[in-house]
Amino acid sequence: MNNILRFNNDGKTLEEITDKSVTNIIVPDGVTTIGDYAFSGCTSLKSLG
């Protein structure tokens, strides 16, 4: 889907934020599950939409 978010094979589970320095994440439509450690290390994250 993009190079900042990593999904499982069906595209419905957000598994990881690959760029730990991002400040804003918009979760795409169709995502039904967020992995337990998807935001691990994202210390600059200010907003989630």
PDB file of all heavy atoms in Angstrom:
ATOM      1  N   MET A   1       0.820  -1.192   0.000  1.00  0.00           N
ATOM      2  CA  MET A   1       0.000   0.000   0.000  1.00  0.00           C
ATOM      3  C   MET A   1       0.864   1.257   0.000  1.00  0.00           C
ATOM      4  O   MET A   1       0.635   2.139  -0.784  1.00  0.00           O
ATOM      5  CB  MET A   1      -0.979   0.000   1.152  1.00  0.00           C
ATOM      6  CG  MET A   1      -2.005  -1.086   1.038  1.00  0.00           C
ATOM      7  SD  MET A   1      -3.264  -0.925   2.308  1.00  0.00           S
ATOM      8  CE  MET A   1      -4.666  -1.404   1.340  1.00  0.00           C
ATOM      9  N   ASN A   2       1.808   1.352   0.920  1.00  0.00           N
ATOM     10  CA  ASN A   2       2.798   2.419   0.840  1.00  0.00           C
ATOM     11  C   ASN A   2       4.060   1.957   1.536  1.00  0.00           C
ATOM     12  O   ASN A   2       4.104   0.882   2.110  1.00  0.00           O
ATOM     13  CB  ASN A   2       2.250   3.745   1.377  1.00  0.00           C
ATOM     14  CG  ASN A   2       1.944   3.699   2.852  1.00  0.00           C
ATOM     15  OD1 ASN A   2       2.718   3.164   3.627  1.00  0.00           O
ATOM     16  ND2 ASN A   2       0.834   4.247   3.248  1.00  0.00           N
ATOM     17  N   ASN A   3       5.084   2.768   1.536  1.00  0.00           N
ATOM     18  CA  ASN A   3       6.355   2.326   2.087  1.00  0.00           C
ATOM     19  C   ASN A   3       6.544   2.639   3.575  1.00  0.00           C
ATOM     20  O   ASN A   3       7.587   2.343   4.120  1.00  0.00           O
ATOM     21  CB  ASN A   3       7.510   2.909   1.276  1.00  0.00           C
ATOM     22  CG  ASN A   3       7.495   4.429   1.246  1.00  0.00           C
ATOM     23  OD1 ASN A   3       6.580   5.057   1.762  1.00  0.00           O
ATOM     24  ND2 ASN A   3       8.478   5.007   0.630  1.00  0.00           N
ATOM     25  N   ILE A   4       5.567   3.246   4.228  1.00  0.00           N
ATOM     26  CA  ILE A   4       5.670   3.549   5.656  1.00  0.00           C
ATOM     27  C   ILE A   4       4.941   2.504   6.492  1.00  0.00           C
ATOM     28  O   ILE A   4       5.346   2.184   7.597  1.00  0.00           O
ATOM     29  CB  ILE A   4       5.126   4.957   5.965  1.00  0.00           C
ATOM     30  CG1 ILE A   4       6.015   5.995   5.279  1.00  0.00           C
ATOM     31  CG2 ILE A   4       5.074   5.225   7.458  1.00  0.00           C
ATOM     32  CD1 ILE A   4       5.506   7.406   5.390  1.00  0.00           C
ATOM     33  N   LEU A   5       3.880   1.949   5.958  1.00  0.00           N
ATOM     34  CA  LEU A   5       3.079   0.957   6.666  1.00  0.00           C
ATOM     35  C   LEU A   5       3.327  -0.418   6.069  1.00  0.00           C
ATOM     36  O   LEU A   5       3.340  -0.577   4.861  1.00  0.00           O
ATOM     37  CB  LEU A   5       1.595   1.297   6.560  1.00  0.00           C
ATOM     38  CG  LEU A   5       1.174   2.705   6.972  1.00  0.00           C
ATOM     39  CD1 LEU A   5      -0.315   2.898   6.729  1.00  0.00           C
ATOM     40  CD2 LEU A   5       1.523   2.983   8.412  1.00  0.00           C
ATOM     41  N   ARG A   6       3.510  -1.422   6.935  1.00  0.00           N
ATOM     42  CA  ARG A   6       3.670  -2.797   6.456  1.00  0.00           C
ATOM     43  C   ARG A   6       2.463  -3.604   6.923  1.00  0.00           C
ATOM     44  O   ARG A   6       2.096  -3.568   8.105  1.00  0.00           O
ATOM     45  CB  ARG A   6       4.949  -3.430   6.989  1.00  0.00           C
ATOM     46  CG  ARG A   6       5.207  -4.825   6.402  1.00  0.00           C
ATOM     47  CD  ARG A   6       6.563  -5.363   6.770  1.00  0.00           C
ATOM     48  NE  ARG A   6       6.742  -5.546   8.193  1.00  0.00           N
ATOM     49  CZ  ARG A   6       6.364  -6.625   8.878  1.00  0.00           C
ATOM     50  NH1 ARG A   6       5.759  -7.628   8.280  1.00  0.00           N
ATOM     51  NH2 ARG A   6       6.570  -6.690  10.172  1.00  0.00           N
ATOM     52  N   PHE A   7       1.857  -4.309   5.979  1.00  0.00           N
ATOM     53  CA  PHE A   7       0.643  -5.088   6.228  1.00  0.00           C
ATOM     54  C   PHE A   7       0.921  -6.572   6.068  1.00  0.00           C
ATOM     55  O   PHE A   7       1.888  -6.961   5.407  1.00  0.00           O
ATOM     56  CB  PHE A   7      -0.456  -4.684   5.234  1.00  0.00           C
ATOM     57  CG  PHE A   7      -0.851  -3.241   5.351  1.00  0.00           C
ATOM     58  CD1 PHE A   7      -0.195  -2.271   4.619  1.00  0.00           C
ATOM     59  CD2 PHE A   7      -1.854  -2.851   6.207  1.00  0.00           C
ATOM     60  CE1 PHE A   7      -0.538  -0.938   4.732  1.00  0.00           C
ATOM     61  CE2 PHE A   7      -2.205  -1.517   6.334  1.00  0.00           C
ATOM     62  CZ  PHE A   7      -1.546  -0.559   5.593  1.00  0.00           C
ATOM     63  N   ASN A   8       0.018  -7.406   6.607  1.00  0.00           N
ATOM     64  CA  ASN A   8       0.119  -8.835   6.352  1.00  0.00           C
ATOM     65  C   ASN A   8      -0.319  -9.106   4.922  1.00  0.00           C
ATOM     66  O   ASN A   8      -0.662  -8.191   4.175  1.00  0.00           O
ATOM     67  CB  ASN A   8      -0.679  -9.642   7.378  1.00  0.00           C
ATOM     68  CG  ASN A   8      -2.179  -9.509   7.198  1.00  0.00           C
ATOM     69  OD1 ASN A   8      -2.671  -8.610   6.521  1.00  0.00           O
ATOM     70  ND2 ASN A   8      -2.916 -10.402   7.825  1.00  0.00           N
ATOM     71  N   ASN A   9      -0.313 -10.342   4.516  1.00  0.00           N
ATOM     72  CA  ASN A   9      -0.597 -10.702   3.118  1.00  0.00           C
ATOM     73  C   ASN A   9      -1.986 -10.330   2.640  1.00  0.00           C
ATOM     74  O   ASN A   9      -2.166 -10.029   1.465  1.00  0.00           O
ATOM     75  CB  ASN A   9      -0.364 -12.199   2.891  1.00  0.00           C
ATOM     76  CG  ASN A   9       1.103 -12.540   2.935  1.00  0.00           C
ATOM     77  OD1 ASN A   9       1.953 -11.686   2.714  1.00  0.00           O
ATOM     78  ND2 ASN A   9       1.418 -13.776   3.238  1.00  0.00           N
ATOM     79  N   ASP A  10      -2.986 -10.326   3.514  1.00  0.00           N
ATOM     80  CA  ASP A  10      -4.338  -9.976   3.055  1.00  0.00           C
ATOM     81  C   ASP A  10      -4.592  -8.478   3.055  1.00  0.00           C
ATOM     82  O   ASP A  10      -5.632  -8.012   2.601  1.00  0.00           O
ATOM     83  CB  ASP A  10      -5.420 -10.708   3.848  1.00  0.00           C
ATOM     84  CG  ASP A  10      -5.548 -10.251   5.298  1.00  0.00           C
ATOM     85  OD1 ASP A  10      -4.910  -9.259   5.688  1.00  0.00           O
ATOM     86  OD2 ASP A  10      -6.299 -10.893   6.042  1.00  0.00           O
ATOM     87  N   GLY A  11      -3.644  -7.694   3.576  1.00  0.00           N
ATOM     88  CA  GLY A  11      -3.767  -6.242   3.571  1.00  0.00           C
ATOM     89  C   GLY A  11      -4.718  -5.678   4.607  1.00  0.00           C
ATOM     90  O   GLY A  11      -4.976  -4.481   4.618  1.00  0.00           O
ATOM     91  N   LYS A  12      -5.217  -6.513   5.510  1.00  0.00           N
ATOM     92  CA  LYS A  12      -6.188  -6.056   6.503  1.00  0.00           C
ATOM     93  C   LYS A  12      -5.597  -5.868   7.895  1.00  0.00           C
ATOM     94  O   LYS A  12      -6.241  -5.310   8.771  1.00  0.00           O
ATOM     95  CB  LYS A  12      -7.359  -7.038   6.579  1.00  0.00           C
ATOM     96  CG  LYS A  12      -8.171  -7.060   5.299  1.00  0.00           C
ATOM     97  CD  LYS A  12      -9.328  -8.008   5.422  1.00  0.00           C
ATOM     98  CE  LYS A  12     -10.133  -8.003   4.126  1.00  0.00           C
ATOM     99  NZ  LYS A  12     -11.293  -8.888   4.232  1.00  0.00           N
ATOM    100  N   THR A  13      -4.376  -6.344   8.092  1.00  0.00           N
ATOM    101  CA  THR A  13      -3.717  -6.209   9.383  1.00  0.00           C
ATOM    102  C   THR A  13      -2.483  -5.329   9.231  1.00  0.00           C
ATOM    103  O   THR A  13      -1.572  -5.652   8.469  1.00  0.00           O
ATOM    104  CB  THR A  13      -3.297  -7.583   9.948  1.00  0.00           C
ATOM    105  OG1 THR A  13      -4.468  -8.376  10.126  1.00  0.00           O
ATOM    106  CG2 THR A  13      -2.584  -7.446  11.279  1.00  0.00           C
ATOM    107  N   LEU A  14      -2.471  -4.219   9.943  1.00  0.00           N
ATOM    108  CA  LEU A  14      -1.310  -3.349   9.983  1.00  0.00           C
ATOM    109  C   LEU A  14      -0.312  -3.971  10.948  1.00  0.00           C
ATOM    110  O   LEU A  14      -0.592  -4.103  12.136  1.00  0.00           O
ATOM    111  CB  LEU A  14      -1.715  -1.949  10.456  1.00  0.00           C
ATOM    112  CG  LEU A  14      -0.603  -0.944  10.690  1.00  0.00           C
ATOM    113  CD1 LEU A  14       0.213  -0.720   9.430  1.00  0.00           C
ATOM    114  CD2 LEU A  14      -1.169   0.356  11.215  1.00  0.00           C
ATOM    115  N   GLU A  15       0.832  -4.397  10.439  1.00  0.00           N
ATOM    116  CA  GLU A  15       1.800  -5.097  11.267  1.00  0.00           C
ATOM    117  C   GLU A  15       2.900  -4.204  11.809  1.00  0.00           C
ATOM    118  O   GLU A  15       3.404  -4.452  12.898  1.00  0.00           O
ATOM    119  CB  GLU A  15       2.423  -6.250  10.484  1.00  0.00           C
ATOM    120  CG  GLU A  15       1.415  -7.333  10.171  1.00  0.00           C
ATOM    121  CD  GLU A  15       2.026  -8.532   9.487  1.00  0.00           C
ATOM    122  OE1 GLU A  15       3.131  -8.415   8.924  1.00  0.00           O
ATOM    123  OE2 GLU A  15       1.386  -9.588   9.522  1.00  0.00           O
ATOM    124  N   GLU A  16       3.280  -3.169  11.046  1.00  0.00           N
ATOM    125  CA  GLU A  16       4.415  -2.369  11.483  1.00  0.00           C
ATOM    126  C   GLU A  16       4.435  -1.012  10.797  1.00  0.00           C
ATOM    127  O   GLU A  16       4.063  -0.885   9.638  1.00  0.00           O
ATOM    128  CB  GLU A  16       5.719  -3.105  11.143  1.00  0.00           C
ATOM    129  CG  GLU A  16       6.964  -2.381  11.513  1.00  0.00           C
ATOM    130  CD  GLU A  16       8.233  -3.080  11.078  1.00  0.00           C
ATOM    131  OE1 GLU A  16       8.183  -4.024  10.273  1.00  0.00           O
ATOM    132  OE2 GLU A  16       9.295  -2.666  11.551  1.00  0.00           O
ATOM    133  N   ILE A  17       4.900  -0.018  11.526  1.00  0.00           N
ATOM    134  CA  ILE A  17       5.234   1.276  10.959  1.00  0.00           C
ATOM    135  C   ILE A  17       6.731   1.193  10.682  1.00  0.00           C
ATOM    136  O   ILE A  17       7.529   1.063  11.613  1.00  0.00           O
ATOM    137  CB  ILE A  17       4.938   2.434  11.944  1.00  0.00           C
ATOM    138  CG1 ILE A  17       3.529   2.357  12.511  1.00  0.00           C
ATOM    139  CG2 ILE A  17       5.208   3.770  11.290  1.00  0.00           C
ATOM    140  CD1 ILE A  17       2.424   2.366  11.508  1.00  0.00           C
ATOM    141  N   THR A  18       7.115   1.225   9.426  1.00  0.00           N
ATOM    142  CA  THR A  18       8.519   1.015   9.085  1.00  0.00           C
ATOM    143  C   THR A  18       9.379   2.256   9.263  1.00  0.00           C
ATOM    144  O   THR A  18      10.574   2.146   9.474  1.00  0.00           O
ATOM    145  CB  THR A  18       8.663   0.501   7.645  1.00  0.00           C
ATOM    146  OG1 THR A  18       8.081   1.452   6.748  1.00  0.00           O
ATOM    147  CG2 THR A  18       7.981  -0.845   7.471  1.00  0.00           C
ATOM    148  N   ASP A  19       8.785   3.430   9.194  1.00  0.00           N
ATOM    149  CA  ASP A  19       9.517   4.680   9.409  1.00  0.00           C
ATOM    150  C   ASP A  19       9.187   5.178  10.808  1.00  0.00           C
ATOM    151  O   ASP A  19       8.141   5.772  11.044  1.00  0.00           O
ATOM    152  CB  ASP A  19       9.129   5.711   8.347  1.00  0.00           C
ATOM    153  CG  ASP A  19       9.868   7.030   8.497  1.00  0.00           C
ATOM    154  OD1 ASP A  19      10.579   7.217   9.509  1.00  0.00           O
ATOM    155  OD2 ASP A  19       9.724   7.873   7.605  1.00  0.00           O
ATOM    156  N   LYS A  20      10.064   4.922  11.743  1.00  0.00           N
ATOM    157  CA  LYS A  20       9.814   5.235  13.158  1.00  0.00           C
ATOM    158  C   LYS A  20       9.813   6.733  13.448  1.00  0.00           C
ATOM    159  O   LYS A  20       9.440   7.156  14.529  1.00  0.00           O
ATOM    160  CB  LYS A  20      10.848   4.550  14.052  1.00  0.00           C
ATOM    161  CG  LYS A  20      10.933   3.055  13.865  1.00  0.00           C
ATOM    162  CD  LYS A  20       9.636   2.366  14.149  1.00  0.00           C
ATOM    163  CE  LYS A  20       9.797   0.858  14.035  1.00  0.00           C
ATOM    164  NZ  LYS A  20       8.577   0.137  14.005  1.00  0.00           N
ATOM    165  N   SER A  21      10.219   7.571  12.483  1.00  0.00           N
ATOM    166  CA  SER A  21      10.297   9.008  12.718  1.00  0.00           C
ATOM    167  C   SER A  21       9.053   9.770  12.270  1.00  0.00           C
ATOM    168  O   SER A  21       8.996  10.986  12.420  1.00  0.00           O
ATOM    169  CB  SER A  21      11.523   9.585  12.002  1.00  0.00           C
ATOM    170  OG  SER A  21      11.367   9.485  10.595  1.00  0.00           O
ATOM    171  N   VAL A  22       8.036   9.064  11.750  1.00  0.00           N
ATOM    172  CA  VAL A  22       6.843   9.759  11.270  1.00  0.00           C
ATOM    173  C   VAL A  22       6.110  10.434  12.422  1.00  0.00           C
ATOM    174  O   VAL A  22       6.177   9.999  13.569  1.00  0.00           O
ATOM    175  CB  VAL A  22       5.872   8.815  10.509  1.00  0.00           C
ATOM    176  CG1 VAL A  22       6.514   8.251   9.276  1.00  0.00           C
ATOM    177  CG2 VAL A  22       5.350   7.734  11.397  1.00  0.00           C
ATOM    178  N   THR A  23       5.399  11.516  12.097  1.00  0.00           N
ATOM    179  CA  THR A  23       4.651  12.246  13.122  1.00  0.00           C
ATOM    180  C   THR A  23       3.146  12.087  12.955  1.00  0.00           C
ATOM    181  O   THR A  23       2.392  12.378  13.874  1.00  0.00           O
ATOM    182  CB  THR A  23       4.995  13.741  13.079  1.00  0.00           C
ATOM    183  OG1 THR A  23       4.712  14.250  11.788  1.00  0.00           O
ATOM    184  CG2 THR A  23       6.459  13.974  13.418  1.00  0.00           C
ATOM    185  N   ASN A  24       2.694  11.622  11.781  1.00  0.00           N
ATOM    186  CA  ASN A  24       1.269  11.490  11.494  1.00  0.00           C
ATOM    187  C   ASN A  24       1.039  10.217  10.683  1.00  0.00           C
ATOM    188  O   ASN A  24       1.722   9.990   9.692  1.00  0.00           O
ATOM    189  CB  ASN A  24       0.790  12.701  10.695  1.00  0.00           C
ATOM    190  CG  ASN A  24      -0.671  12.652  10.391  1.00  0.00           C
ATOM    191  OD1 ASN A  24      -1.457  12.103  11.147  1.00  0.00           O
ATOM    192  ND2 ASN A  24      -1.061  13.209   9.262  1.00  0.00           N
ATOM    193  N   ILE A  25       0.085   9.415  11.098  1.00  0.00           N
ATOM    194  CA  ILE A  25      -0.280   8.192  10.384  1.00  0.00           C
ATOM    195  C   ILE A  25      -1.774   8.231  10.103  1.00  0.00           C
ATOM    196  O   ILE A  25      -2.567   8.532  10.991  1.00  0.00           O
ATOM    197  CB  ILE A  25       0.031   6.919  11.218  1.00  0.00           C
ATOM    198  CG1 ILE A  25       1.524   6.782  11.457  1.00  0.00           C
ATOM    199  CG2 ILE A  25      -0.547   5.675  10.575  1.00  0.00           C
ATOM    200  CD1 ILE A  25       2.325   6.378  10.260  1.00  0.00           C
ATOM    201  N   ILE A  26      -2.150   7.912   8.876  1.00  0.00           N
ATOM    202  CA  ILE A  26      -3.556   7.723   8.522  1.00  0.00           C
ATOM    203  C   ILE A  26      -3.718   6.258   8.152  1.00  0.00           C
ATOM    204  O   ILE A  26      -3.104   5.783   7.192  1.00  0.00           O
ATOM    205  CB  ILE A  26      -3.976   8.641   7.360  1.00  0.00           C
ATOM    206  CG1 ILE A  26      -3.849  10.100   7.795  1.00  0.00           C
ATOM    207  CG2 ILE A  26      -5.397   8.318   6.913  1.00  0.00           C
ATOM    208  CD1 ILE A  26      -4.111  11.108   6.710  1.00  0.00           C
ATOM    209  N   VAL A  27      -4.496   5.552   8.937  1.00  0.00           N
ATOM    210  CA  VAL A  27      -4.741   4.131   8.698  1.00  0.00           C
ATOM    211  C   VAL A  27      -5.728   4.012   7.540  1.00  0.00           C
ATOM    212  O   VAL A  27      -6.816   4.586   7.604  1.00  0.00           O
ATOM    213  CB  VAL A  27      -5.276   3.436   9.963  1.00  0.00           C
ATOM    214  CG1 VAL A  27      -5.556   1.972   9.697  1.00  0.00           C
ATOM    215  CG2 VAL A  27      -4.282   3.594  11.111  1.00  0.00           C
ATOM    216  N   PRO A  28      -5.361   3.291   6.508  1.00  0.00           N
ATOM    217  CA  PRO A  28      -6.230   3.185   5.335  1.00  0.00           C
ATOM    218  C   PRO A  28      -7.540   2.449   5.618  1.00  0.00           C
ATOM    219  O   PRO A  28      -7.608   1.596   6.519  1.00  0.00           O
ATOM    220  CB  PRO A  28      -5.401   2.381   4.334  1.00  0.00           C
ATOM    221  CG  PRO A  28      -4.014   2.377   4.851  1.00  0.00           C
ATOM    222  CD  PRO A  28      -4.097   2.598   6.317  1.00  0.00           C
ATOM    223  N   ASP A  29      -8.558   2.771   4.835  1.00  0.00           N
ATOM    224  CA  ASP A  29      -9.817   2.027   4.899  1.00  0.00           C
ATOM    225  C   ASP A  29      -9.530   0.559   4.636  1.00  0.00           C
ATOM    226  O   ASP A  29      -8.647   0.227   3.852  1.00  0.00           O
ATOM    227  CB  ASP A  29     -10.804   2.542   3.851  1.00  0.00           C
ATOM    228  CG  ASP A  29     -11.320   3.934   4.162  1.00  0.00           C
ATOM    229  OD1 ASP A  29     -11.247   4.352   5.330  1.00  0.00           O
ATOM    230  OD2 ASP A  29     -11.783   4.610   3.223  1.00  0.00           O
ATOM    231  N   GLY A  30     -10.270  -0.290   5.277  1.00  0.00           N
ATOM    232  CA  GLY A  30     -10.122  -1.732   5.070  1.00  0.00           C
ATOM    233  C   GLY A  30      -9.253  -2.417   6.102  1.00  0.00           C
ATOM    234  O   GLY A  30      -9.258  -3.633   6.207  1.00  0.00           O
ATOM    235  N   VAL A  31      -8.496  -1.648   6.882  1.00  0.00           N
ATOM    236  CA  VAL A  31      -7.679  -2.247   7.937  1.00  0.00           C
ATOM    237  C   VAL A  31      -8.612  -2.637   9.076  1.00  0.00           C
ATOM    238  O   VAL A  31      -9.376  -1.821   9.574  1.00  0.00           O
ATOM    239  CB  VAL A  31      -6.588  -1.273   8.428  1.00  0.00           C
ATOM    240  CG1 VAL A  31      -5.891  -1.816   9.671  1.00  0.00           C
ATOM    241  CG2 VAL A  31      -5.587  -1.005   7.325  1.00  0.00           C
ATOM    242  N   THR A  32      -8.562  -3.899   9.463  1.00  0.00           N
ATOM    243  CA  THR A  32      -9.444  -4.399  10.516  1.00  0.00           C
ATOM    244  C   THR A  32      -8.706  -4.711  11.807  1.00  0.00           C
ATOM    245  O   THR A  32      -9.327  -4.818  12.865  1.00  0.00           O
ATOM    246  CB  THR A  32     -10.187  -5.661  10.054  1.00  0.00           C
ATOM    247  OG1 THR A  32      -9.228  -6.658   9.703  1.00  0.00           O
ATOM    248  CG2 THR A  32     -11.080  -5.355   8.861  1.00  0.00           C
ATOM    249  N   THR A  33      -7.374  -4.863  11.730  1.00  0.00           N
ATOM    250  CA  THR A  33      -6.582  -5.245  12.894  1.00  0.00           C
ATOM    251  C   THR A  33      -5.265  -4.483  12.889  1.00  0.00           C
ATOM    252  O   THR A  33      -4.670  -4.291  11.832  1.00  0.00           O
ATOM    253  CB  THR A  33      -6.279  -6.760  12.873  1.00  0.00           C
ATOM    254  OG1 THR A  33      -7.505  -7.480  12.739  1.00  0.00           O
ATOM    255  CG2 THR A  33      -5.564  -7.216  14.128  1.00  0.00           C
ATOM    256  N   ILE A  34      -4.830  -4.077  14.064  1.00  0.00           N
ATOM    257  CA  ILE A  34      -3.512  -3.475  14.226  1.00  0.00           C
ATOM    258  C   ILE A  34      -2.714  -4.384  15.144  1.00  0.00           C
ATOM    259  O   ILE A  34      -3.168  -4.727  16.240  1.00  0.00           O
ATOM    260  CB  ILE A  34      -3.614  -2.055  14.810  1.00  0.00           C
ATOM    261  CG1 ILE A  34      -4.353  -1.149  13.816  1.00  0.00           C
ATOM    262  CG2 ILE A  34      -2.230  -1.504  15.128  1.00  0.00           C
ATOM    263  CD1 ILE A  34      -4.589   0.258  14.299  1.00  0.00           C
ATOM    264  N   GLY A  35      -1.550  -4.778  14.672  1.00  0.00           N
ATOM    265  CA  GLY A  35      -0.700  -5.691  15.428  1.00  0.00           C
ATOM    266  C   GLY A  35      -0.286  -5.117  16.778  1.00  0.00           C
ATOM    267  O   GLY A  35      -0.204  -3.893  16.951  1.00  0.00           O
ATOM    268  N   ASP A  36       0.004  -5.998  17.715  1.00  0.00           N
ATOM    269  CA  ASP A  36       0.337  -5.605  19.087  1.00  0.00           C
ATOM    270  C   ASP A  36       1.489  -4.603  19.166  1.00  0.00           C
ATOM    271  O   ASP A  36       1.488  -3.726  20.019  1.00  0.00           O
ATOM    272  CB  ASP A  36       0.694  -6.831  19.922  1.00  0.00           C
ATOM    273  CG  ASP A  36      -0.510  -7.711  20.202  1.00  0.00           C
ATOM    274  OD1 ASP A  36      -1.652  -7.222  20.106  1.00  0.00           O
ATOM    275  OD2 ASP A  36      -0.304  -8.904  20.523  1.00  0.00           O
ATOM    276  N   TYR A  37       2.468  -4.723  18.308  1.00  0.00           N
ATOM    277  CA  TYR A  37       3.650  -3.866  18.380  1.00  0.00           C
ATOM    278  C   TYR A  37       3.811  -2.993  17.140  1.00  0.00           C
ATOM    279  O   TYR A  37       4.906  -2.530  16.840  1.00  0.00           O
ATOM    280  CB  TYR A  37       4.901  -4.730  18.588  1.00  0.00           C
ATOM    281  CG  TYR A  37       4.817  -5.533  19.861  1.00  0.00           C
ATOM    282  CD1 TYR A  37       4.469  -6.879  19.845  1.00  0.00           C
ATOM    283  CD2 TYR A  37       5.038  -4.927  21.093  1.00  0.00           C
ATOM    284  CE1 TYR A  37       4.363  -7.615  21.020  1.00  0.00           C
ATOM    285  CE2 TYR A  37       4.930  -5.645  22.279  1.00  0.00           C
ATOM    286  CZ  TYR A  37       4.597  -6.987  22.232  1.00  0.00           C
ATOM    287  OH  TYR A  37       4.485  -7.696  23.398  1.00  0.00           O
ATOM    288  N   ALA A  38       2.724  -2.733  16.442  1.00  0.00           N
ATOM    289  CA  ALA A  38       2.779  -1.975  15.194  1.00  0.00           C
ATOM    290  C   ALA A  38       3.395  -0.592  15.388  1.00  0.00           C
ATOM    291  O   ALA A  38       4.095  -0.095  14.501  1.00  0.00           O
ATOM    292  CB  ALA A  38       1.382  -1.840  14.585  1.00  0.00           C
ATOM    293  N   PHE A  39       3.174   0.045  16.516  1.00  0.00           N
ATOM    294  CA  PHE A  39       3.678   1.399  16.752  1.00  0.00           C
ATOM    295  C   PHE A  39       4.907   1.422  17.646  1.00  0.00           C
ATOM    296  O   PHE A  39       5.345   2.489  18.068  1.00  0.00           O
ATOM    297  CB  PHE A  39       2.567   2.264  17.362  1.00  0.00           C
ATOM    298  CG  PHE A  39       1.390   2.426  16.453  1.00  0.00           C
ATOM    299  CD1 PHE A  39       0.233   1.670  16.629  1.00  0.00           C
ATOM    300  CD2 PHE A  39       1.430   3.307  15.397  1.00  0.00           C
ATOM    301  CE1 PHE A  39      -0.849   1.813  15.777  1.00  0.00           C
ATOM    302  CE2 PHE A  39       0.355   3.461  14.533  1.00  0.00           C
ATOM    303  CZ  PHE A  39      -0.787   2.695  14.735  1.00  0.00           C
ATOM    304  N   SER A  40       5.477   0.286  17.900  1.00  0.00           N
ATOM    305  CA  SER A  40       6.664   0.195  18.743  1.00  0.00           C
ATOM    306  C   SER A  40       7.803   1.036  18.165  1.00  0.00           C
ATOM    307  O   SER A  40       8.131   0.926  16.983  1.00  0.00           O
ATOM    308  CB  SER A  40       7.110  -1.268  18.858  1.00  0.00           C
ATOM    309  OG  SER A  40       8.264  -1.371  19.637  1.00  0.00           O
ATOM    310  N   GLY A  41       8.367   1.893  18.974  1.00  0.00           N
ATOM    311  CA  GLY A  41       9.485   2.728  18.559  1.00  0.00           C
ATOM    312  C   GLY A  41       9.103   4.020  17.867  1.00  0.00           C
ATOM    313  O   GLY A  41       9.966   4.804  17.503  1.00  0.00           O
ATOM    314  N   CYS A  42       7.820   4.258  17.683  1.00  0.00           N
ATOM    315  CA  CYS A  42       7.353   5.481  17.019  1.00  0.00           C
ATOM    316  C   CYS A  42       7.252   6.606  18.043  1.00  0.00           C
ATOM    317  O   CYS A  42       6.167   7.045  18.405  1.00  0.00           O
ATOM    318  CB  CYS A  42       6.010   5.242  16.332  1.00  0.00           C
ATOM    319  SG  CYS A  42       6.100   4.074  14.983  1.00  0.00           S
ATOM    320  N   THR A  43       8.382   7.100  18.479  1.00  0.00           N
ATOM    321  CA  THR A  43       8.410   8.079  19.548  1.00  0.00           C
ATOM    322  C   THR A  43       8.029   9.497  19.117  1.00  0.00           C
ATOM    323  O   THR A  43       7.752  10.348  19.958  1.00  0.00           O
ATOM    324  CB  THR A  43       9.792   8.109  20.214  1.00  0.00           C
ATOM    325  OG1 THR A  43      10.777   8.405  19.219  1.00  0.00           O
ATOM    326  CG2 THR A  43      10.123   6.761  20.858  1.00  0.00           C
ATOM    327  N   SER A  44       8.007   9.745  17.801  1.00  0.00           N
ATOM    328  CA  SER A  44       7.646  11.080  17.295  1.00  0.00           C
ATOM    329  C   SER A  44       6.189  11.190  16.882  1.00  0.00           C
ATOM    330  O   SER A  44       5.734  12.267  16.488  1.00  0.00           O
ATOM    331  CB  SER A  44       8.523  11.430  16.091  1.00  0.00           C
ATOM    332  OG  SER A  44       9.877  11.468  16.462  1.00  0.00           O
ATOM    333  N   LEU A  45       5.442  10.101  16.977  1.00  0.00           N
ATOM    334  CA  LEU A  45       4.054  10.076  16.519  1.00  0.00           C
ATOM    335  C   LEU A  45       3.190  11.032  17.330  1.00  0.00           C
ATOM    336  O   LEU A  45       3.148  10.966  18.549  1.00  0.00           O
ATOM    337  CB  LEU A  45       3.496   8.656  16.602  1.00  0.00           C
ATOM    338  CG  LEU A  45       2.180   8.390  15.907  1.00  0.00           C
ATOM    339  CD1 LEU A  45       2.266   8.660  14.413  1.00  0.00           C
ATOM    340  CD2 LEU A  45       1.743   6.959  16.156  1.00  0.00           C
ATOM    341  N   LYS A  46       2.522  11.946  16.638  1.00  0.00           N
ATOM    342  CA  LYS A  46       1.668  12.940  17.281  1.00  0.00           C
ATOM    343  C   LYS A  46       0.177  12.721  16.993  1.00  0.00           C
ATOM    344  O   LYS A  46      -0.660  13.083  17.793  1.00  0.00           O
ATOM    345  CB  LYS A  46       2.027  14.357  16.805  1.00  0.00           C
ATOM    346  CG  LYS A  46       3.462  14.728  17.030  1.00  0.00           C
ATOM    347  CD  LYS A  46       3.673  15.208  18.432  1.00  0.00           C
ATOM    348  CE  LYS A  46       5.080  15.747  18.581  1.00  0.00           C
ATOM    349  NZ  LYS A  46       5.856  15.137  19.600  1.00  0.00           N
ATOM    350  N   SER A  47      -0.136  12.155  15.812  1.00  0.00           N
ATOM    351  CA  SER A  47      -1.552  11.953  15.492  1.00  0.00           C
ATOM    352  C   SER A  47      -1.756  10.681  14.693  1.00  0.00           C
ATOM    353  O   SER A  47      -0.895  10.252  13.927  1.00  0.00           O
ATOM    354  CB  SER A  47      -2.120  13.167  14.754  1.00  0.00           C
ATOM    355  OG  SER A  47      -2.033  13.057  13.388  1.00  0.00           O
ATOM    356  N   LEU A  48      -2.914  10.101  14.920  1.00  0.00           N
ATOM    357  CA  LEU A  48      -3.326   8.862  14.262  1.00  0.00           C
ATOM    358  C   LEU A  48      -4.743   9.068  13.753  1.00  0.00           C
ATOM    359  O   LEU A  48      -5.626   9.453  14.500  1.00  0.00           O
ATOM    360  CB  LEU A  48      -3.268   7.708  15.259  1.00  0.00           C
ATOM    361  CG  LEU A  48      -3.711   6.350  14.788  1.00  0.00           C
ATOM    362  CD1 LEU A  48      -2.801   5.841  13.680  1.00  0.00           C
ATOM    363  CD2 LEU A  48      -3.712   5.380  15.949  1.00  0.00           C
ATOM    364  N   GLY A  49      -4.922   8.841  12.476  1.00  0.00           N
ATOM    365  CA  GLY A  49      -6.247   9.043  11.906  1.00  0.00           C
ATOM    366  C   GLY A  49      -6.688   7.895  11.056  1.00  0.00           C
ATOM    367  O   GLY A  49      -6.018   6.963  10.798  1.00  0.00           O
TER     368      GLY A  49
END
